[in-house]
Amino acid sequence: MSLKPAAGDDSALKWRKSSYSSNDGPDCVEVATASRAVHVRDSKKAAGPRFAVAGPAWAEFVAYAAWR
């Protein structure tokens, strides 16, 4: 996993908000997929810190979370 400050140009990323989030609350997470990683950020602090994980690790996490 890598932590990344908000600085930098990530304009090429297309962020998607969790289906559990809404515009009037509760806030949740947003993800953006790239060729080598999945980027994750807090939807209510879009300019704040974010982290990235490799695609296979993200797929494993999602499968685990769906199973719970």
C-alpha positions as CSV (number, residue, x, y, z in Angstrom):
1,M,0.0,0.0,0.0
2,S,1.2,3.5,-0.7
3,L,0.1,6.7,1.0
4,K,0.0,9.8,-1.3
5,P,-0.6,13.4,-0.3
6,A,-3.2,15.4,-2.1
7,A,-0.6,17.4,-4.1
8,G,-0.1,16.3,-7.6
9,D,-2.1,16.0,-10.8
10,D,-4.5,13.1,-10.6
11,S,-7.0,14.7,-13.1
12,A,-6.8,11.6,-15.3
13,L,-8.4,9.5,-12.5
14,K,-12.1,9.0,-12.7
15,W,-13.4,8.8,-9.2
16,R,-16.5,6.8,-8.3
17,K,-18.4,7.2,-5.1
18,S,-19.6,4.2,-3.1
19,S,-23.2,3.3,-3.7
20,Y,-23.7,3.7,0.0
21,S,-22.9,7.4,-0.2
22,S,-25.3,10.1,-1.2
23,N,-24.9,13.8,-1.8
24,D,-26.6,14.7,1.5
25,G,-24.9,12.1,3.6
26,P,-23.6,9.8,4.9
27,D,-20.2,10.3,3.2
28,C,-18.1,7.3,2.4
29,V,-15.3,6.5,0.0
30,E,-14.4,7.0,-3.6
31,V,-12.3,4.8,-5.7
32,A,-10.5,5.3,-9.0
33,T,-8.9,2.6,-11.0
34,A,-5.6,3.0,-12.9
35,S,-3.5,0.6,-14.8
36,R,-1.4,-0.5,-11.8
37,A,-3.5,0.4,-8.7
38,V,-6.8,1.3,-7.2
39,H,-6.8,4.7,-5.5
40,V,-9.0,5.3,-2.5
41,R,-10.0,8.6,-0.9
42,D,-12.5,10.0,1.6
43,S,-15.5,11.3,-0.3
44,K,-16.0,14.3,2.0
45,K,-12.3,15.2,1.8
46,A,-11.6,14.7,-1.8
47,A,-8.5,17.0,-1.8
48,G,-7.1,15.2,1.3
49,P,-4.9,12.2,1.6
50,R,-5.5,9.0,-0.4
51,F,-3.9,5.6,-0.7
52,A,-3.4,3.2,-3.5
53,V,-3.3,-0.6,-3.6
54,A,-2.4,-3.1,-6.3
55,G,-5.4,-4.4,-8.3
56,P,-5.2,-8.0,-7.0
57,A,-5.0,-6.8,-3.3
58,W,-8.1,-4.6,-3.9
59,A,-10.0,-7.5,-5.5
60,E,-9.1,-9.7,-2.5
61,F,-10.3,-7.0,-0.1
62,V,-13.6,-6.5,-2.0
63,A,-14.2,-10.3,-2.0
64,Y,-13.5,-10.4,1.8
65,A,-15.8,-7.4,2.5
66,A,-18.6,-8.8,0.4
67,W,-18.4,-12.1,2.2
68,R,-18.7,-10.4,5.6
